[in-house]
Amino acid sequence: MRETLAALAAGEISIATAEARLAGYATGEAGRFDAAREARSGVPEAVFAEGKTTDEIHELLDLALETTGRGLATRIDDDTAATVRDRLSDDWPAAEIDHDERANVLRVRTVDFEPPVLEATVGIVTAGTVDAGPAGEAAAVVREMGATVERYDDVGVAGVHRLFDELGELRDMDVLVVAAGREGALPTVIAGLVGVPVIALPTASGYGYGGEGEAALAGALQSCTALTTVNVDAGFVAGAQAGLIARALDEARK
């Protein structure tokens, strides 16, 4: 505490950084940014953009950069992302900013941020192209946690031979996140063919009865394979779980 207060008095750190070090969070008009989340749980804090104003998203990401050196916003639409990106570029001219339009994820890092690196590979699998959004969100979180990501797209059970072409590589992954909508069969099929942890990511792709992800979720929960399941379109949670497994493997390999 004394070192933090001395650094604040000397003008070496900001009030927000001092608060983050002492309380674990930084306070702004938009709320409290959980700057200690990664140190506490292994999962980096993210700004859930849906339902927030552009000003609120910008302020929270600014706090994230100031206190942790990086910021991640999920469920951010293209127009909002463009505005926030411009503002952050003005505030942090040297920052690295990336926007994944399909995954609706905005990532920003300061020039001196040192990202974690894990000796582990996570496979992100989609049943169809429509599942790319939630799968991309999962991939973004896995990358932020330091693991390598390999993508295997459009290998759903409607043409299961496509899956068989990738099966050898899937078996070499450390953990798999499998995104599927409709009846959600793909995670179960894969979990019965590989010897690595599989996380089912049901997606809201489909129509009619159970078409908003309910059927895919129910199928994953009732799977007769050893399968872990997250909520519908919960790409962040799936990515975080995969990242935690990757981190444990990395620690075991050292």
C-alpha positions in Angstrom: 0.0 0.0 0.0 2.8 2.4 0.9 4.5 1.9 -2.5 1.2 2.6 -4.3 0.6 5.8 -2.3 4.1 7.0 -2.8 3.8 6.4 -6.6 0.6 8.3 -6.6 2.0 11.2 -4.7 5.0 11.3 -7.0 2.7 11.4 -10.1 4.0 8.1 -11.3 0.5 6.5 -11.5 -3.0 7.8 -11.9 -5.8 7.8 -9.3 -7.5 5.0 -11.2 -4.4 2.9 -11.2 -3.9 3.4 -7.5 -7.5 2.6 -6.7 -7.2 -0.6 -8.9 -4.1 -1.7 -6.9 -5.7 -1.0 -3.5 -9.3 -2.0 -4.1 -9.1 -4.3 -7.1 -11.3 -2.1 -9.2 -11.3 1.4 -10.8 -14.4 3.6 -10.5 -15.9 5.8 -13.2 -19.2 7.3 -14.2 -20.1 4.1 -16.1 -19.4 1.7 -13.2 -16.5 -0.2 -11.6 -14.0 -1.9 -13.8 -12.8 -5.1 -12.2 -9.0 -4.7 -12.8 -8.1 -7.6 -10.5 -10.2 -10.2 -12.2 -7.4 -11.8 -14.2 -5.1 -12.0 -11.2 -7.9 -13.4 -9.0 -9.5 -15.9 -11.4 -7.3 -16.2 -14.5 -9.9 -14.7 -16.8 -9.4 -11.2 -18.1 -12.2 -8.7 -17.5 -14.4 -7.8 -20.5 -16.9 -5.0 -21.1 -20.3 -6.4 -22.1 -21.3 -3.7 -24.6 -24.9 -4.7 -25.2 -27.2 -2.3 -23.3 -24.4 0.2 -22.6 -24.0 3.6 -24.3 -21.1 4.5 -26.4 -19.8 6.8 -23.7 -20.0 4.1 -21.1 -18.2 1.6 -23.3 -15.5 4.1 -24.1 -15.0 5.0 -20.4 -14.8 1.4 -19.2 -12.3 0.5 -21.9 -10.2 3.6 -21.1 -10.2 2.4 -17.5 -9.2 -1.0 -18.6 -6.2 0.3 -20.6 -5.1 2.6 -17.7 -5.2 -0.1 -15.1 -4.4 -3.4 -16.9 -2.9 -2.4 -20.3 -5.6 -3.9 -22.3 -9.4 -3.9 -22.9 -11.9 -6.3 -24.4 -15.5 -5.4 -25.3 -18.0 -8.1 -26.3 -21.4 -7.9 -28.1 -20.4 -4.6 -29.6 -22.1 -3.6 -32.9 -20.2 -2.2 -35.8 -21.3 1.5 -35.5 -20.6 1.6 -31.8 -17.2 -0.2 -32.3 -16.2 2.4 -35.0 -17.0 5.3 -32.6 -15.3 3.8 -29.6 -12.3 2.9 -31.8 -11.9 6.5 -33.0 -12.1 7.8 -29.4 -9.6 5.3 -28.1 -7.2 6.1 -30.9 -7.3 9.7 -29.9 -6.8 8.9 -26.2 -4.1 6.2 -26.8 -2.4 6.9 -30.2 0.0 4.1 -29.9 -2.5 1.5 -28.8 -3.2 -1.6 -30.9 -6.9 -1.9 -31.7 -8.7 -4.7 -33.4 -12.4 -5.2 -34.2 -13.8 -8.6 -35.2 -17.1 -7.7 -36.9 -18.4 -11.2 -37.1 -17.7 -12.0 -33.4 -18.7 -8.5 -32.3 -15.5 -8.2 -30.2 -13.3 -5.1 -29.9 -9.8 -5.6 -28.5 -7.3 -2.9 -27.5 -3.8 -3.1 -26.0 -1.3 -0.5 -24.9 2.1 -0.4 -26.7 3.9 -1.8 -23.6 1.3 -4.6 -22.7 2.9 -8.0 -22.6 0.3 -10.7 -23.4 0.4 -14.0 -21.7 1.6 -17.1 -23.6 0.4 -20.6 -22.8 1.8 -23.8 -24.1 -1.6 -25.2 -25.1 -3.9 -25.2 -28.2 -7.6 -24.8 -28.2 -9.7 -26.0 -31.2 -12.7 -23.9 -32.0 -15.2 -25.9 -34.0 -18.4 -24.7 -35.7 -21.2 -26.8 -37.2 -22.1 -24.2 -39.7 -21.1 -20.7 -40.9 -24.0 -19.2 -38.8 -22.3 -20.3 -35.6 -19.2 -18.2 -36.3 -20.3 -15.3 -34.1 -20.4 -17.0 -30.7 -17.4 -19.2 -31.7 -15.4 -16.1 -32.6 -16.2 -14.6 -29.2 -14.9 -17.8 -27.6 -11.8 -17.7 -29.7 -11.1 -14.0 -28.8 -11.2 -14.9 -25.1 -8.9 -17.9 -25.5 -6.4 -15.7 -27.4 -6.5 -13.1 -24.6 -5.7 -15.8 -22.1 -2.6 -16.7 -24.1 -3.5 -20.1 -25.7 -3.1 -20.9 -29.4 -6.4 -21.1 -31.4 -7.1 -23.4 -34.3 -10.4 -23.0 -36.2 -12.4 -25.8 -37.8 -15.5 -24.4 -39.4 -18.6 -25.8 -41.1 -18.2 -29.5 -40.1 -21.8 -30.1 -39.0 -23.5 -33.5 -38.9 -25.6 -32.7 -42.1 -22.4 -33.7 -43.9 -20.5 -35.6 -41.2 -17.7 -36.6 -43.7 -16.5 -33.0 -43.3 -15.8 -33.7 -39.6 -14.0 -37.0 -40.3 -11.6 -35.1 -42.5 -10.5 -33.0 -39.5 -10.7 -35.7 -36.8 -7.0 -36.4 -36.6 -6.2 -32.8 -35.9 -9.1 -32.4 -33.4 -7.7 -35.3 -31.4 -4.4 -33.4 -31.1 -6.0 -30.4 -29.5 -5.8 -29.8 -25.7 -9.4 -28.7 -25.4 -12.2 -28.2 -27.9 -15.1 -25.6 -28.0 -17.8 -26.9 -30.3 -20.5 -24.4 -31.4 -23.7 -25.7 -32.9 -27.3 -24.6 -33.3 -30.4 -26.4 -34.6 -30.5 -29.8 -32.7 -27.0 -29.3 -31.4 -25.7 -32.7 -32.4 -22.1 -31.9 -33.3 -20.6 -31.5 -29.7 -22.0 -34.9 -28.8 -20.6 -36.6 -31.9 -17.2 -35.0 -31.4 -17.1 -35.8 -27.7 -17.6 -39.5 -28.5 -14.7 -39.5 -30.9 -11.9 -37.6 -29.1 -10.1 -38.0 -25.8 -9.8 -34.3 -24.9 -12.2 -32.0 -23.0 -15.1 -30.8 -25.1 -17.1 -27.7 -24.3 -20.5 -27.5 -26.0 -21.5 -24.0 -27.1 -25.2 -24.0 -28.2 -26.1 -21.2 -30.6 -29.4 -19.6 -31.4 -29.4 -20.7 -35.0 -32.5 -22.4 -36.3 -36.2 -21.7 -36.5 -39.6 -22.9 -35.3 -39.9 -25.0 -32.1 -36.6 -24.8 -30.1 -35.0 -22.7 -32.8 -33.6 -20.0 -30.5 -31.0 -22.4 -29.1 -33.3 -24.3 -26.7 -33.0 -27.5 -28.7 -29.3 -27.3 -29.0 -28.9 -26.5 -25.3 -31.2 -29.4 -24.3 -29.4 -31.8 -26.6 -26.0 -30.8 -25.1 -27.3 -31.1 -21.5 -28.8 -34.6 -22.3 -25.7 -35.8 -24.1 -24.6 -39.4 -23.4 -21.0 -38.4 -23.8 -18.7 -36.7 -21.3 -19.5 -33.1 -22.3 -19.5 -29.7 -20.6 -22.1 -27.3 -21.7 -22.5 -23.5 -21.4 -25.5 -21.3 -22.1 -26.9 -20.4 -25.5 -24.5 -18.1 -27.4 -22.2 -17.8 -24.2 -19.0 -17.6 -26.2 -17.2 -15.6 -23.5 -17.9 -18.4 -20.9 -16.9 -21.2 -23.3 -13.7 -19.4 -24.2 -12.9 -18.7 -20.5 -13.4 -22.3 -19.5 -11.2 -23.5 -22.4 -8.6 -20.9 -21.4 -8.6 -22.1 -17.8 -8.0 -25.7 -18.9 -5.3 -24.5 -21.2 -3.6 -22.6 -18.4 -3.7 -25.7 -16.1 -2.1 -27.7 -18.8 0.5 -25.1 -19.4 1.4 -25.1 -15.7 1.6 -28.9 -15.6 3.9 -28.9 -18.6 6.4 -26.5 -17.1 
